[in-house]
Amino acid sequence: MRFYKNIPLKTSLVFIIILILLNTSYYQHYKTLLEDNQKEKMAILYNSIKTNMEQTAAGEQFVEDMIGENLRMAAIAIKKSINPDINNIDNQDLVELKKSIGVDEITLFTQTEDDIVGTKSSDPKDLNVSSKGWDHYFTAFKQLFARQPVDVGIGQSLANYWSGPRDTATTSQTDINKWGYYYDGTTNYIINPFVHDTNFRKYQQAIGIEDTIRRLMKDNPHTALEVSVLNTDKLLEHTLPENFPTPSNWFSAREIYFGSYDYRDPHEKQYAQLALTKDTTIYYVTESNGKSVMKSFTPIHNSYLKYNAFSSPPLIAITSDYTEINNILHRHLMQIIWFMSVCTLLVLAIMGTILWIFKRNKERALQDVQEAYVGNIETLFQSVREQRHDFINHIQTIHGFLALKNYDELKKYTNTLVGEIRVVNELVNLKDPALIALIQAKYAQAESLHIQFEYDFEHMELLKTSPIKSTDVVKMLSNLIDNAFDATLDLEAGNRTVTVRGTIVNNQLHFLVRNTGHVIPLEIRGQIFESGYSSKVTGKNSGLGLHIVKQLLIRYKGSIQLKSEESFTEFLISIPLSSTL
């Protein structure tokens, strides 16, 4: 028989499935650990960016506020240098004044019936420009003319003064300016000095947020492919409450405030919105630019980065290379597959060996029982053949006694003959071939040992439909009977008696084996069922009989009771016929 035939298919499949599940679970756990480690690095990087951004943004805001204050001082100086009536001011005067004051341009705004217009300016492009579509700026102008503190949610508000954040100029799309607006009621116009942000942008690139991002990326090349500070509203295409929406080409409407954002993916809006809604960091793995990457979005709450009072917090986006994690996972997966294959082959080999040994031992035990069974059957058949052979001789002998009219001897002879026939008839009535063969053999053995052997069986035909194997019944009864025979051999021949009874009642099989003999001491009754224990040496199977009986009863969920007194010892075994192996 080939080796693989000794391995049970279902058991092997269950084992392999369990092994696969365990290794898959371990692989997922290992993957989670790697991802968590990468997330932790990204979180540390985010915290560094956030801390540096807050510090840098505070510095930038301080510088920008200083510019705003300088513009206010410039506006006050301009007011003192020109006529309070707009009609008495010439544009050329403003051109000369801007040079002496130190600003790039000066515009004066006057109020009309429904608009606020640039009436005079050192820059011709700003002449007659309407501010009606400037939303926050237009509102701030109206508040200034009304002599109210400016409160539009953004910008720098001082006494009689407001300065908005740097932004694209309406009259020149290439310029990004910083404006200041002053009105104290002594003039009929708002004074608007402004400067280009060229110097501020140089400062920002040298020690500002852009420089911070550049340095952090350089220090963390394995963690960050790119870092971005994103305009959430632009990214998610939010519509802000504006009467006149900011043009998409304005500085304030740009999608990327700082850094770069080249690693785009189809799911970015979904995760960006989730980060904004939950106000926490959201991580996810995706494919971008031909790479496997891990991305994170984290809201950052900083009013300095707002260009609209109703805008959403900007998002810090960090993109990390996921390729290295994939490579580690691939190597680890190969190790798992190799380990699982070796374990599977090893376990299958061990299972096959164990099953082969078990099957060999089982076959040997079965062969021993079958040999005993066949021997008992042969003994029964031999007895029947002998009785059949002697039948004619018995008839002739009876005829002789009748011819001689020797009736007393005839009576003795027929009594003996009837006894032998009764034994055969009783055996046939057992209706179980295995029991018939066993009892016939034990009956013959008892005669040779001068033991009075008695037996009584009822309903043994029900054994055919029970889960108990006939060979196991033979094992149990033959071992108990052999022990009973051995126990009587210490007695005189006339005192040797062994009784066997069997019955099936209430779906329970009962066998009782009783013998005359000496009492079994109490101190050894717990040991007689152990393998190898015997009070006598009776051959190669010495000490195994009762142990075999006990093991079979465990298999069939049965029980055994021992009763031993001065004149007899009996064993009673009970087995539920409804039990299954």
FIZA-518444 format. One line per field, with one value per residue (C-alpha): x, y, z. Coordinates in Angstrom, 2 decimals. Layout:
N
px = (X, ...);
py = (Y, ...);
pz = (Z, ...);
This chain:
581
px = (0.00, 1.38, 2.27, -0.25, -3.14, -2.54, -3.35, -7.04, -8.11, -10.63, -8.30, -5.48, -7.70, -8.91, -5.31, -4.17, -7.11, -6.34, -2.66, -3.54, -5.89, -3.28, -0.57, -2.94, -3.85, -0.17, 0.59, -2.20, -0.97, 2.57, 1.25, -0.70, 2.43, 4.40, 1.62, 1.24, 4.98, 4.80, 1.78, 3.69, 6.58, 4.14, 2.45, 5.84, 6.56, 3.13, 3.70, 7.08, 5.48, 2.61, 4.91, 7.24, 4.34, 2.77, 6.05, 6.83, 3.28, 3.46, 6.67, 5.15, 2.05, 4.20, 6.11, 2.91, 1.31, 4.38, 3.92, 0.26, 1.23, 3.79, 1.09, -1.13, 1.68, 2.24, -1.50, -1.39, 1.66, -0.16, -3.20, -1.03, 0.59, -2.48, -5.71, -8.67, -10.91, -10.52, -11.34, -8.21, -5.82, -3.96, -2.80, 0.70, 0.82, 0.31, 3.07, 5.53, 4.24, 4.64, 8.36, 8.86, 6.60, 8.23, 5.22, 4.70, 1.37, -1.32, -5.04, -7.81, -11.33, -14.53, -18.05, -20.76, -24.44, -23.97, -20.25, -16.82, -14.49, -10.79, -11.02, -7.37, -4.29, -0.57, -1.26, -3.44, -4.81, -6.51, -8.39, -12.17, -11.83, -14.97, -14.73, -18.32, -17.32, -14.60, -16.85, -14.88, -13.02, -16.21, -17.75, -14.63, -14.76, -18.38, -17.51, -14.62, -16.84, -19.38, -16.59, -17.12, -14.41, -13.78, -14.89, -14.99, -13.40, -10.01, -7.22, -5.69, -8.06, -6.65, -8.10, -9.58, -7.70, -7.95, -5.45, -6.40, -4.21, -1.82, -3.62, -3.66, -4.31, -7.56, -5.95, -2.77, -2.95, 0.85, 1.08, 0.51, 0.12, -0.38, -2.93, -3.78, -6.98, -7.25, -10.19, -10.60, -13.45, -11.24, -11.16, -13.81, -11.83, -10.16, -6.38, -5.02, -1.22, 0.02, 3.26, 4.19, 5.00, 8.35, 10.42, 7.94, 8.06, 11.86, 11.59, 9.05, 11.24, 14.29, 12.88, 9.13, 6.77, 8.16, 11.63, 10.32, 8.67, 11.79, 14.05, 11.74, 11.47, 15.26, 15.60, 12.93, 13.50, 12.05, 8.92, 7.84, 7.75, 6.01, 4.36, 1.54, -0.55, -3.79, -6.67, -9.47, -12.24, -10.44, -9.55, -13.10, -14.73, -16.66, -18.79, -18.19, -20.87, -19.58, -21.60, -18.68, -16.57, -12.82, -11.31, -9.59, -6.29, -6.01, -3.36, -6.01, -7.83, -4.81, -5.20, -1.70, -0.75, 2.71, 4.79, 3.90, 1.05, 1.94, 0.79, -2.91, -5.33, -9.03, -9.93, -8.27, -11.47, -13.25, -10.48, -9.87, -13.54, -13.43, -10.42, -12.24, -15.48, -13.79, -11.18, -8.45, -5.74, -6.93, -4.51, -5.01, -2.96, -3.36, -1.59, -0.27, 2.24, 3.00, 3.87, 2.23, 1.92, 0.45, -1.21, -2.53, -4.76, -4.81, -6.72, -4.68, -6.47, -4.58, -6.44, -3.37, -3.78, -7.38, -8.33, -12.05, -13.91, -16.04, -13.26, -12.47, -9.24, -6.35, -5.15, -1.61, -1.13, 1.84, 2.62, 4.90, 6.45, 4.64, 6.94, 9.38, 6.56, 5.33, 8.83, 9.11, 5.65, 6.53, 9.67, 7.74, 4.99, 7.57, 8.92, 5.42, 4.68, 7.96, 7.36, 3.77, 4.85, 7.54, 5.14, 2.44, 4.77, 6.21, 2.80, 1.45, 4.48, 3.97, 0.22, 0.92, 3.44, 1.16, -1.80, 0.35, 1.49, -2.06, -3.44, -0.75, -1.45, -5.17, -4.73, -2.62, -5.21, -7.98, -6.01, -5.58, -9.32, -10.19, -7.87, -9.56, -12.95, -12.10, -10.67, -13.90, -15.98, -13.75, -14.15, -17.93, -17.96, -15.65, -18.00, -20.98, -19.10, -18.13, -21.70, -22.97, -20.33, -21.30, -25.04, -25.19, -23.14, -25.52, -28.51, -26.88, -25.99, -29.55, -30.83, -28.48, -29.72, -33.31, -32.53, -30.99, -33.84, -31.25, -33.39, -31.39, -28.21, -30.24, -31.61, -28.13, -26.81, -29.65, -29.42, -25.79, -26.66, -29.56, -27.21, -24.82, -27.70, -29.09, -25.76, -25.70, -29.32, -28.71, -25.75, -27.73, -30.44, -27.96, -28.59, -25.18, -22.43, -19.59, -21.14, -21.92, -18.33, -16.95, -19.19, -18.62, -14.87, -15.02, -17.36, -14.85, -12.02, -14.02, -14.51, -10.80, -10.11, -12.85, -14.79, -18.55, -19.42, -22.90, -24.27, -27.53, -28.17, -31.28, -32.07, -28.59, -30.05, -30.27, -26.49, -26.71, -28.21, -25.99, -22.82, -20.75, -18.47, -18.74, -14.97, -15.11, -17.82, -15.55, -12.60, -14.45, -16.17, -13.17, -10.88, -13.37, -14.01, -10.27, -9.70, -12.58, -11.12, -7.71, -9.31, -10.98, -7.87, -6.73, -9.91, -10.72, -12.19, -15.66, -15.73, -14.79, -17.76, -17.94, -21.25, -21.79, -25.00, -25.92, -29.03, -30.23, -32.67, -33.79, -31.24, -28.46, -26.19, -25.25, -22.70, -22.06, -19.12, -19.07, -16.66, -16.00, -12.64, -10.73, -11.73, -9.81, -8.11, -9.43, -5.97, -5.46, -8.95, -8.01, -4.90, -6.23, -7.43, -3.97, -1.89, 0.61, -0.72, -1.31, -1.16, 0.06, 2.31, 0.18, 2.02, 2.66, -0.76, -0.45, -1.86, -3.55, -6.97, -8.84, -6.98, -8.26, -11.80, -11.52, -10.29, -13.12, -15.67, -14.23, -14.61, -18.24, -18.99, -19.72, -18.94, -17.70, -18.50, -16.54, -17.98, -15.79, -16.72, -15.43, -17.08, -17.27, -16.14, -18.18, -17.71, -20.71, -20.26, -22.92, -22.87, -25.48, -26.38, -27.25, -23.70, -21.51, -17.77);
py = (0.00, 3.39, 5.90, 8.55, 6.11, 6.05, 9.77, 10.67, 13.25, 15.15, 15.44, 16.63, 19.24, 20.54, 20.78, 22.58, 25.02, 25.77, 26.24, 28.60, 30.60, 30.89, 32.00, 34.39, 35.89, 36.20, 37.77, 40.32, 41.04, 41.57, 43.79, 45.83, 46.23, 47.52, 49.89, 51.11, 51.70, 53.70, 55.62, 56.39, 57.80, 59.86, 61.06, 62.14, 63.92, 65.57, 66.76, 68.18, 69.92, 71.19, 72.48, 74.12, 75.49, 77.02, 78.61, 79.71, 80.89, 82.94, 84.49, 85.11, 86.64, 88.87, 90.10, 90.56, 92.44, 94.67, 95.40, 96.17, 98.55, 100.22, 100.69, 102.32, 104.71, 105.38, 106.13, 108.63, 110.27, 110.43, 112.04, 114.80, 115.37, 115.76, 117.70, 116.18, 116.78, 114.29, 116.95, 118.90, 115.97, 115.16, 111.66, 112.96, 114.15, 110.53, 109.35, 111.72, 110.94, 107.16, 107.58, 109.71, 107.56, 104.29, 102.33, 100.81, 102.48, 104.73, 104.64, 106.77, 105.28, 107.38, 106.32, 106.57, 105.77, 102.01, 101.46, 102.37, 103.33, 104.03, 107.71, 108.76, 106.53, 106.54, 103.44, 104.18, 100.60, 101.34, 104.40, 104.01, 100.39, 99.16, 97.31, 96.17, 92.62, 92.28, 90.75, 91.06, 94.13, 95.88, 95.11, 96.41, 99.63, 100.23, 99.65, 102.12, 104.80, 104.12, 104.69, 101.19, 98.72, 96.41, 92.84, 90.59, 87.47, 87.87, 90.43, 92.95, 95.41, 98.52, 101.90, 103.46, 100.86, 97.42, 95.36, 92.24, 89.16, 89.12, 88.26, 88.70, 92.18, 92.66, 95.03, 92.94, 89.16, 88.88, 90.91, 89.71, 92.69, 93.68, 96.47, 98.81, 100.93, 103.99, 106.35, 108.52, 110.77, 113.80, 113.06, 112.15, 109.17, 105.96, 106.04, 102.80, 102.45, 99.01, 97.14, 94.13, 90.97, 90.32, 90.81, 88.87, 85.91, 85.89, 85.80, 82.97, 80.88, 81.45, 80.71, 80.32, 77.38, 76.42, 76.14, 74.14, 71.58, 71.34, 70.70, 68.10, 66.17, 66.18, 64.81, 62.09, 60.73, 57.27, 58.65, 61.45, 61.47, 64.83, 67.12, 69.51, 72.13, 72.10, 74.48, 72.17, 74.12, 74.11, 70.41, 69.38, 71.95, 73.57, 76.60, 79.35, 81.96, 84.76, 87.16, 87.39, 84.18, 84.62, 83.96, 80.60, 82.20, 84.35, 83.60, 82.96, 80.46, 78.27, 74.58, 74.11, 76.66, 75.22, 72.26, 70.12, 67.75, 65.55, 62.20, 62.45, 59.52, 58.88, 58.45, 61.59, 63.62, 60.87, 60.56, 64.31, 64.90, 62.10, 63.74, 67.08, 65.57, 63.58, 66.29, 63.66, 62.02, 59.58, 57.07, 54.98, 53.01, 53.67, 53.70, 57.00, 57.83, 54.14, 53.71, 52.11, 54.88, 55.51, 58.89, 60.85, 63.90, 65.95, 69.21, 72.07, 74.89, 78.14, 81.35, 82.84, 80.44, 81.53, 83.83, 83.60, 83.74, 80.77, 78.61, 75.13, 74.32, 73.54, 69.94, 68.71, 65.87, 63.51, 60.91, 58.02, 55.30, 52.02, 50.02, 49.13, 47.81, 45.73, 44.33, 43.39, 41.83, 39.89, 38.48, 37.66, 35.99, 33.79, 32.81, 32.01, 29.89, 28.03, 27.52, 26.40, 23.94, 22.40, 22.18, 20.65, 17.99, 17.27, 16.95, 14.82, 12.56, 12.26, 11.64, 9.01, 7.25, 7.31, 6.06, 3.33, 2.14, 2.33, 0.44, -2.22, -2.76, -2.80, -5.37, -7.53, -7.34, -8.09, -11.03, -12.45, -12.14, -13.63, -16.56, -17.19, -16.75, -19.17, -21.60, -21.51, -22.02, -24.89, -26.44, -26.13, -27.66, -30.46, -31.22, -31.31, -33.54, -35.89, -36.09, -36.71, -39.41, -41.11, -40.88, -44.28, -45.91, -44.50, -45.96, -49.36, -49.33, -48.44, -51.20, -53.65, -52.68, -53.16, -56.56, -57.66, -56.06, -54.39, -51.41, -50.08, -49.70, -48.30, -45.63, -44.61, -44.54, -42.38, -39.95, -39.26, -38.91, -36.53, -34.31, -33.89, -33.11, -30.54, -28.73, -28.48, -27.32, -24.65, -23.37, -23.19, -21.23, -18.45, -17.16, -15.43, -17.34, -15.67, -16.49, -20.05, -20.62, -19.00, -20.89, -24.20, -23.70, -22.65, -25.55, -28.00, -26.24, -26.39, -30.19, -30.67, -28.62, -30.38, -27.12, -27.07, -24.53, -23.01, -20.38, -18.61, -16.04, -14.12, -11.86, -12.19, -11.81, -8.04, -7.85, -7.96, -4.44, -2.97, -0.91, -3.48, -5.62, -9.38, -9.58, -7.12, -9.19, -12.25, -10.28, -9.17, -12.48, -14.70, -12.62, -12.64, -16.40, -17.17, -15.17, -17.08, -20.44, -19.45, -18.39, -21.83, -23.94, -23.48, -25.35, -29.02, -30.34, -30.70, -27.08, -25.48, -23.64, -20.84, -19.23, -16.91, -14.96, -12.49, -10.46, -7.30, -5.21, -1.60, -1.24, -2.25, -5.25, -7.06, -9.86, -11.48, -13.88, -15.56, -18.11, -19.88, -19.20, -17.03, -13.44, -10.68, -8.46, -4.92, -3.38, -4.77, -4.34, -0.94, -2.38, -5.47, -3.41, -1.92, -3.13, -5.82, -6.30, -9.92, -11.91, -14.89, -15.50, -17.33, -16.69, -13.96, -12.29, -12.26, -9.08, -7.87, -9.54, -7.18, -4.18, -5.10, -5.42, -2.00, -0.30, -1.81, -0.61, 2.91, 2.80, 1.72, 4.02, 1.00, 0.13, -2.83, -3.77, -6.16, -8.12, -10.56, -12.46, -15.52, -18.06, -16.33, -13.47, -11.93, -9.26, -7.45, -5.37, -3.06, -1.40, 0.98, -0.31, 3.19, 4.52, 5.31, 5.27);
pz = (0.00, -0.98, 1.73, 0.73, 1.08, 4.84, 5.13, 5.67, 3.08, 5.22, 8.23, 5.98, 4.32, 7.69, 8.91, 5.74, 5.94, 9.59, 8.75, 5.88, 8.12, 10.87, 8.45, 6.69, 10.05, 10.94, 7.54, 7.99, 11.51, 10.22, 7.41, 9.95, 12.08, 9.08, 8.09, 11.66, 11.79, 8.56, 9.85, 13.04, 10.98, 8.92, 12.11, 13.52, 10.25, 10.34, 13.91, 12.87, 9.89, 12.03, 14.75, 12.27, 10.25, 13.35, 14.32, 10.77, 10.14, 13.31, 12.01, 8.59, 10.13, 12.31, 9.25, 7.27, 10.17, 10.32, 6.62, 7.36, 10.17, 7.92, 5.28, 7.93, 8.86, 5.14, 4.75, 7.64, 6.06, 2.70, 4.36, 5.78, 2.41, 0.18, 0.13, 2.06, -0.95, -3.77, -6.30, -5.40, -5.90, -9.12, -10.09, -10.72, -7.11, -6.05, -8.38, -6.74, -3.26, -3.53, -4.13, -1.05, 1.17, 0.03, -1.32, -4.74, -5.57, -4.02, -4.88, -3.43, -3.22, -3.10, -2.36, -5.03, -4.78, -4.97, -5.38, -4.04, -6.90, -7.35, -8.31, -8.13, -8.43, -9.13, -11.24, -14.30, -14.21, -10.89, -12.12, -12.07, -10.85, -9.05, -5.71, -5.79, -6.72, -4.11, -1.39, 1.88, 0.64, -0.39, 3.01, 4.78, 2.73, 3.72, 7.38, 7.13, 5.55, 8.31, 10.90, 12.25, 13.31, 10.36, 11.05, 7.98, 9.49, 7.83, 7.54, 9.97, 11.64, 13.39, 14.30, 11.14, 9.18, 7.62, 5.61, 3.71, 3.17, 0.23, -2.99, -6.74, -8.02, -9.91, -12.40, -12.90, -12.80, -12.53, -9.32, -5.77, -3.47, 0.15, 0.54, 3.37, 3.66, 5.91, 6.62, 9.72, 8.48, 7.79, 4.05, 1.51, 0.29, 1.54, 1.29, -0.17, -0.23, -1.31, -1.96, -4.05, -2.03, -3.77, -0.64, 1.50, -0.87, -0.71, 3.08, 2.87, 0.60, 2.78, 6.26, 5.76, 5.31, 1.89, 3.36, 6.32, 4.02, 1.87, 4.88, 6.44, 3.18, 2.87, 6.42, 5.87, 2.34, 3.13, 4.75, 2.45, -1.34, -1.15, 1.39, 0.50, 2.24, 0.27, -0.15, 0.98, -0.68, -4.01, -3.76, -2.84, -5.14, -2.30, -3.13, -0.60, 0.28, -2.00, -4.12, -6.49, -6.39, -6.39, -9.83, -10.02, -11.09, -7.95, -5.35, -2.69, -4.93, -5.67, -4.80, -3.37, -0.74, -0.07, -1.23, -4.25, -5.02, -8.00, -6.58, -7.38, -7.22, -7.92, -4.23, -2.82, -2.51, -0.64, 1.97, 2.16, 2.95, 5.56, 7.24, 7.24, 8.59, 11.36, 12.00, 12.23, 10.16, 7.51, 5.95, 2.84, 0.29, -3.42, -6.77, -8.15, -10.88, -11.30, -7.61, -4.64, -2.07, 1.36, 1.72, 4.67, 5.00, 8.21, 8.83, 10.26, 12.05, 11.40, 10.72, 9.07, 6.14, 5.54, 2.69, 3.31, 6.61, 5.55, 4.13, 5.48, 7.35, 4.99, 4.74, 5.18, 2.68, 3.10, 0.44, 1.41, -0.74, -0.05, -2.35, 0.41, 2.59, -0.35, -0.85, 2.82, 2.74, -0.42, 1.20, 4.33, 2.29, 0.58, 3.99, 5.21, 2.14, 2.55, 6.27, 5.67, 2.98, 5.21, 8.15, 5.97, 4.56, 8.00, 9.65, 6.80, 7.12, 10.89, 10.43, 7.78, 10.01, 13.04, 11.01, 9.44, 12.87, 14.21, 11.22, 11.46, 15.17, 14.47, 11.72, 14.01, 16.78, 14.29, 12.93, 16.45, 17.10, 13.72, 14.36, 17.69, 16.03, 13.22, 15.75, 17.73, 14.59, 13.56, 16.99, 16.65, 13.18, 14.32, 17.19, 14.82, 12.38, 15.21, 16.46, 12.93, 12.40, 15.64, 14.95, 13.13, 15.87, 18.48, 16.55, 16.29, 19.98, 20.93, 18.64, 20.41, 23.85, 22.67, 21.17, 24.44, 26.35, 28.58, 29.39, 32.36, 30.33, 27.45, 29.76, 31.01, 27.46, 26.10, 29.05, 28.16, 24.49, 25.20, 27.30, 24.37, 21.99, 24.44, 24.53, 20.73, 20.60, 23.22, 21.28, 18.05, 19.88, 20.67, 17.10, 16.97, 15.14, 17.05, 20.43, 19.34, 18.32, 21.48, 23.92, 22.11, 22.36, 26.02, 26.80, 25.37, 27.26, 30.51, 30.12, 29.66, 32.82, 34.81, 35.21, 35.40, 32.70, 32.69, 30.32, 29.62, 26.84, 25.82, 22.85, 21.37, 17.88, 18.60, 18.45, 14.65, 14.55, 17.27, 16.70, 18.63, 16.49, 16.93, 17.27, 20.19, 21.90, 21.53, 22.92, 26.03, 26.85, 26.07, 28.30, 31.18, 30.79, 30.60, 33.80, 35.44, 34.36, 35.79, 39.08, 39.59, 38.97, 42.60, 43.73, 43.81, 40.55, 42.06, 43.20, 39.89, 38.45, 35.85, 34.88, 31.90, 31.33, 28.63, 27.96, 26.21, 28.22, 27.54, 24.75, 27.15, 26.63, 29.86, 30.28, 33.65, 34.21, 37.62, 39.03, 42.28, 43.87, 46.28, 46.98, 45.16, 47.80, 48.03, 47.65, 44.15, 42.70, 41.28, 39.60, 37.86, 34.87, 34.27, 31.37, 32.40, 35.92, 36.99, 40.18, 38.09, 35.14, 32.57, 29.30, 26.78, 27.29, 31.05, 32.55, 29.35, 29.48, 31.80, 30.36, 26.88, 28.26, 29.92, 26.73, 24.69, 27.23, 27.04, 23.26, 23.51, 26.48, 28.65, 32.28, 34.34, 37.93, 40.11, 43.02, 44.96, 48.11, 49.92, 47.63, 44.26, 42.05, 39.26, 36.59, 35.15, 32.00, 30.54, 27.13, 25.67, 22.20, 20.99, 21.54, 18.59, 18.15);
